[in-house]
């Protein structure tokens, strides 16, 4: 089964037979909420089914995922998501007990992985200097496509550079049993399910990376770790929430990086009402180097 359709077999039978599903390349999410019809979210539109989702349907889906042994999903459910073959991620919500386990399920979100975008090659070329790559941060609000762009840049850079991904939440490589399910390029290694600070220190010692890629930079420890990697001559390629230069530079822990010249490239990503993703690449002097649109392709 190809990675674009692996998720279909995990859906409850009643929803598979409903007739609204189509595994188009632009399908991004499938949301199941108890008491409401299934919602399909495409790149530029959404579609709602007819049949209301029931608790039994959610249980059916989880039974498929666990081969009818729900206890096998215990550790994954504590994280709030399950990764399936193909790198697709299934997030769950509901009622959580005192042990941090969700045991009454109210909703499921299936996020489909593997989407590629065109127009990344020329963008990636501007991240590579004469001696080494430029430290680069991808900045955008949630849900715009930071991680998708990150994956595609990793894939491009991996053609000539040794890239190591520290994939704390498994969203970049979509690893299943330790094996990345998403194509990240020929020279990319992935450390999965590991806190970023610890993982960065580990791969610096053991993997001789030229590029370290991380997702969702946030706390002090994250920035201390990438700072040490930068001082070792390793390019950092990471994502962070934001929508403007002002918001980006006001983030905690960025002042020192800016003062030391470690913020060398910044890519701002915006999703237009039409669904198109527009990017703008700036250098360390906040001068625009390139802008354009990214189109989804397979």
C-alpha positions in Angstrom: 0.0 0.0 0.0 1.4 3.4 -0.9 2.0 6.0 1.9 -0.8 8.2 0.6 -3.5 5.7 1.4 -2.2 3.6 4.3 -4.5 5.5 6.7 -7.7 4.3 5.0 -7.5 0.8 6.5 -7.5 2.2 10.0 -10.8 4.1 9.6 -14.0 2.6 11.0 -15.8 0.6 8.4 -18.9 2.9 8.5 -16.8 5.9 7.6 -14.8 4.1 4.9 -18.2 3.2 3.2 -19.6 6.6 3.6 -18.6 7.7 0.1 -17.0 11.1 0.8 -13.4 9.9 1.2 -10.9 10.5 -1.6 -7.2 10.1 -1.1 -6.3 13.2 -3.0 -2.8 14.6 -2.8 -4.0 17.7 -1.1 -5.8 15.9 1.8 -4.1 17.0 5.0 -6.2 16.0 8.0 -9.2 13.8 8.9 -11.0 14.8 12.1 -13.4 12.5 14.0 -15.4 14.0 16.8 -17.9 12.0 18.7 -21.5 13.2 17.9 -20.4 15.0 14.7 -19.7 14.0 11.2 -16.2 13.3 9.9 -14.4 16.4 8.6 -11.9 16.2 5.8 -9.4 19.1 5.6 -7.7 19.6 2.2 -5.1 22.2 1.3 -7.6 24.7 0.0 -11.0 23.5 1.3 -12.8 21.3 3.8 -15.5 18.7 3.4 -18.0 17.3 6.0 -19.5 13.9 6.0 -23.0 12.8 6.9 -22.7 9.9 9.4 -22.1 11.1 13.0 -19.0 9.6 14.7 -19.7 7.4 17.7 -17.6 6.3 20.6 -17.7 2.8 19.2 -16.2 4.1 15.9 -13.3 5.6 17.9 -12.8 2.3 19.7 -12.9 0.4 16.4 -10.1 2.7 15.0 -8.0 2.2 18.1 -8.5 -1.6 17.9 -7.3 -1.6 14.3 -4.2 0.5 15.5 -3.4 -1.9 18.3 -4.3 -5.2 16.7 -7.1 -5.4 19.3 -4.7 -4.9 22.3 -5.2 -1.4 23.5 -2.6 -1.8 26.3 0.0 -1.8 23.5 -0.8 1.9 22.9 -0.3 2.9 26.5 3.0 4.9 26.1 1.8 6.5 22.9 -1.5 7.5 24.3 0.2 9.3 27.2 1.9 11.5 24.6 -1.5 12.1 23.0 -0.7 10.6 19.6 0.1 7.4 17.7 2.3 7.1 14.6 1.4 4.5 12.0 3.2 3.1 8.9 3.7 5.9 6.4 4.5 8.4 9.1 0.9 9.5 9.5 0.1 10.7 13.0 -3.1 10.1 14.9 -3.8 12.5 17.7 -6.4 11.7 20.4 -8.4 13.7 22.9 -10.9 12.9 25.6 -10.9 12.3 29.4 -7.6 11.8 31.1 -7.1 10.0 34.4 -4.7 10.8 37.2 -2.0 8.6 35.6 -2.0 10.8 32.5 -3.8 8.2 30.4 -6.7 9.1 28.0 -9.2 6.3 28.5 -12.5 7.9 27.3 -12.0 9.1 23.8 -13.9 12.1 22.4 -12.0 12.8 19.2 -9.3 11.8 16.8 -7.2 13.8 14.3 -5.4 11.9 11.5 -2.6 14.1 10.1 -1.3 12.8 6.8 2.4 12.9 6.3 4.6 12.8 3.2 3.5 16.0 1.5 6.3 17.6 -0.6 6.5 21.1 -2.0 7.9 22.5 -5.2 10.2 25.5 -5.4 12.4 24.4 -2.5 15.6 23.7 -4.4 16.4 27.3 -5.1 15.5 28.2 -1.6 17.8 25.6 -0.1 20.7 26.9 -2.3 20.5 30.3 -0.5 21.1 28.5 2.9 24.5 27.2 1.8 27.5 29.4 2.1 31.0 29.0 0.6 32.4 27.3 3.7 29.3 26.2 5.7 25.6 26.4 5.8 23.8 29.4 7.3 21.9 28.9 10.5 18.3 29.2 9.5 14.9 29.6 11.3 11.5 28.9 9.8 8.9 31.2 11.4 5.1 30.9 11.0 2.0 30.6 13.1 0.7 27.1 13.9 -0.8 25.1 11.1 0.8 27.0 8.2 3.3 24.4 7.2 6.6 25.0 9.1 7.3 21.3 9.6 6.5 20.4 5.9 8.9 23.1 4.7 11.5 21.9 7.2 11.2 18.3 5.9 11.7 19.5 2.3 14.7 21.6 3.2 16.2 18.7 5.0 15.7 16.5 1.9 17.4 19.1 -0.3 20.4 19.7 2.0 20.9 16.0 2.5 22.0 15.7 -1.1 25.4 17.2 -0.2 25.4 17.5 3.6 25.3 15.2 6.5 22.0 16.0 8.3 20.9 14.7 11.6 17.3 15.2 12.8 16.6 15.4 16.5 12.9 14.5 16.3 11.6 15.0 19.8 7.9 14.4 18.9 8.4 12.3 15.9 6.7 14.8 13.6 9.6 15.4 11.2 10.5 11.8 10.2 7.3 10.2 11.3 9.3 7.2 12.6 7.5 3.9 13.2 9.4 1.4 15.4 12.5 3.7 15.0 12.5 3.8 11.2 11.6 7.1 9.5 8.6 6.7 7.3 9.0 10.0 5.5 11.7 10.6 2.9 14.3 13.0 4.4 17.0 12.5 1.8 20.0 10.1 1.3 22.3 11.5 4.0 19.9 12.1 6.8 20.0 10.3 10.2 17.1 10.6 12.7 17.1 10.4 16.5 13.5 9.9 17.5 11.6 10.4 20.7 14.4 12.3 22.5 14.4 15.7 24.2 16.1 18.2 21.9 18.8 19.4 24.4 19.9 15.8 25.2 19.6 14.7 21.6 21.6 17.6 20.2 24.5 16.9 22.7 24.3 13.2 21.8 24.5 13.6 18.0 27.3 16.2 18.3 29.4 13.6 20.0 28.5 10.6 17.9 27.2 11.5 14.4 29.6 14.3 13.1 26.7 16.3 11.7 27.1 19.2 9.3 23.4 20.2 9.8 21.2 19.6 12.9 17.5 20.0 12.2 14.9 20.4 15.0 11.2 21.4 15.2 9.4 23.7 17.6 12.2 25.5 19.4 10.9 27.0 22.6 12.5 26.8 26.0 15.8 27.9 27.4 17.4 24.5 27.3 16.6 24.2 23.6 18.5 27.4 22.8 21.4 26.6 25.0 21.8 23.3 23.1 21.6 24.9 19.6 24.0 27.6 20.7 26.6 25.0 21.6 26.1 23.3 18.3 26.5 26.5 16.4 29.8 27.2 18.3 30.9 23.8 17.0 30.4 24.8 13.4 27.2 22.9 12.9 24.3 24.5 11.0 21.1 24.7 12.9 17.9 24.4 10.8 14.8 24.9 13.1 11.3 26.1 13.3 9.6 28.5 15.8 6.2 30.0 16.2 5.8 33.6 15.0 4.5 35.9 12.3 6.8 38.9 12.0 10.4 40.1 12.6 9.3 42.0 15.7 7.7 38.9 17.2 10.6 36.7 16.2 13.3 38.9 17.8 11.3 39.4 20.9 11.3 35.7 21.6 13.2 34.8 24.8 16.8 33.6 24.3 17.2 35.1 20.8 19.0 38.3 21.9 22.3 36.5 22.5 22.0 34.6 19.2 21.4 37.8 17.3 24.2 39.6 19.1 26.7 36.9 18.1 25.5 36.8 14.5 24.0 33.4 14.8 20.7 34.4 13.1 21.8 34.2 9.5 18.7 33.3 7.6 15.0 33.6 8.5 12.2 32.2 6.4 8.7 33.6 7.1 5.9 31.4 5.9 2.3 32.6 5.5 -0.8 30.8 4.4 -3.1 32.9 2.1 -6.9 32.7 2.1 -6.6 30.9 -1.2 -4.6 28.2 0.6 -1.3 29.0 -1.1 1.9 29.2 1.1 4.0 32.3 0.5 7.5 32.5 1.8 10.0 35.3 2.3 13.7 34.6 3.0 15.8 37.3 4.8 19.5 37.5 5.6 21.1 38.5 8.9 20.6 42.2 8.1 16.8 41.7 7.6 17.2 42.2 3.9 14.9 40.2 1.6 16.8 37.6 -0.5 13.9 35.8 -2.1 10.2 35.4 -2.0 7.7 33.2 -3.7 5.0 30.5 -3.4 5.3 26.8 -2.4 3.0 24.3 -4.2 2.2 20.9 -2.8 3.4 18.0 -5.0 3.9 14.3 -4.6 
